[in-house]
């Protein structure tokens, strides 16, 4: 749910009065009010995370990271949607974001869970990059083993984070793409 806070903040501000809120600093407002981060660091950090997609060609209402997680590896290699060097650049930005994420001090009672949720987002995006690398080098046993171990870890962490905020309903559908990677692509 915290992944949606910037959108909620923008929607609330703009629908209340666009004329007086069109220049609002949505990341700062989100950090302060949704995350109880007086410094505003969290709002700025998640805005940067949300803008990683801008390294890539724009895809209507989606991102290359999403599709790298959902398309079969065989379709990824030659598709211009998945430029290997751009994924490597994105990984570098994600590493910076992750380093900063661990040092942010939120006052929210859900601070630890919020940080875990954003760490999981970063890890899923890293895994998307790993898949693109694997698609370009499918016979690399080390990459394959790394992908297998990573997705196993992601499955456990995804379940934990999901169940900390939600009931079980929808969990199976949400982890199905990760499980499919293990059973069909990372054997």
N, C-alpha and C positions, 0 to 999 in steps of 0.2 A: 504494500500500500504506500509506503513512503516514496516509492518511485513515481507515484502520481502527484505528490504534493506540489511540485512546481506548476503543473497543469491546473490543479485546483486553484492555486493562488492566482494565476493569470486569469482564469475563468471568472473567479469571484471579483477580482478588481475590475476587469474590463466590463463585466455585465452590470456591475453596480454603477459605474460611471466612467465610460471610456475616455471622455474628454479630460477628466482630472487624473486618470490612472494610466494613460497610454505611455507615459514616460517612467512609470514605476520600475524600480529595480526589483524585478521578480525574484532573482536569486537571493538578494539580501532579505527581502520580506519572507521568503520561504525559510531561510536559515533562522531568522529571528523568531518567527511565530510558529512554524510547523516543527522545527527541530530544537527550539529553545537554545539557539546558539547566538549569544549576544555579539560575538565577533563577526558573524555572518560568513564564516569560512565554509560551513557545510553547504550553504546555498550556492556559493560560487563554485565549490568543488563539484557538486552534482550537475551544475550547468555545464562545466567543462566535460564531465562524463557524458552528458546528454548530447554534446556537440562533437564527439569523436567521429560520428558518422560523416561529418562535413569534410573529412579527408578524402572521401570517396565520391564517385558520381552519385548524384541524388537519385534515389529510388522513391517513387511515390509511396508514402506512408509505410516505409519499411527501412531496413538497413542491411548492408552486406553481412554483418555479423549474424543477424537473425537467419538469413538464408544459408550461410555457411554451416549453421547448426542443423538446418532442416533439409537441405538438399543432399542427395547421395554424393559420396566423394567422387565418383566417376563423372558427375556433372560439374564439379567445381573447377577442375584443372584448366580447361580451355575456355571457361566462361569469363568474359572481360569484367564481369561484376566482381570478380575475386582477384584483384591484382596483389600478388604476393608482397611486393615492396610496400604497398600501402598498408597492408595488414601488419607488417613489421613496424611501420611508423606508428600505427594505432597502438600496438603493444607497448611501445616506448611511452606514449602518452598515458596509457593505463597504468603502467608501473609508477609514474610520477603521481598520479591520482591516488593510487593505493598507499604510497609512502605518506602522503599528506593525510589520508583518511584515518590512519591509526593514531595521528597526533591531535585530532580534533576532539574537543571536550564539549559534549552536548549536555544540556541540563534536563533533557526530556527523561521521564521515567523509563522510556523505551530505548534509551541511547544505545545500549549494547546490541539490541536486536536490529536497530536501524543500521548500525555500522555493519553487522553481519549481512544484512540484506544487500547493502551496496558492495561489500566484498564479494558476495556471490555473483552479482551482476558483472563485476570486473573479471572474475574467474571464468564465467560463461563466455565473455568476450575473448578472453585469452584462449579458451578452448576452440572457439571459432577460428582464431588465427592458426592454432595448431592444426586444425583440420585442413586449412588452406595449404599449409606447409606439407602436410601428408599427401594431399592430392597432387602436389607438384613432385613429390618424391615417394611414391607409394611402396617402393621396395625397401625403404629405410626401416629396418627392424627396430632401431632405437626410437624413432619417432612413433612407430606403431605402439610400442610398449608404453611410451610416455602418454600417448593418447588414451590407451586402455586404462592405465592407472589413474589418470586425471579424471576420466569420466566416472570411474568407480567412486572416487572421492567426491566428485560433484554430486552424484546420486545421493550419497549419505547426507551431505551438507544441505542439498536442496530439500530433502525430506524434513530435516531438522528445522530449517528456517520456515518452510511452509507450515509445518504443524505448530510452530510457535505463534503463528498469527491466524491460522485458518483451521477449519476442520478438514478431515480427509477427503471430502468431496472435491473432485477436480485434480487431486494430486496425481493420480495414475495417468490422466491425459497429459498433464504438464511434464511428467518425466518420461513419457513414452519415447520422444525422440532420442533422449540420452540412452535409454535401454536398448533401442533399436541399433544405436551405434555399437554397443557391446556385442549384441547377438549377431549382427549382420556385417559390420564393417571392421571391427577391431578384434576379430577372432584370432 
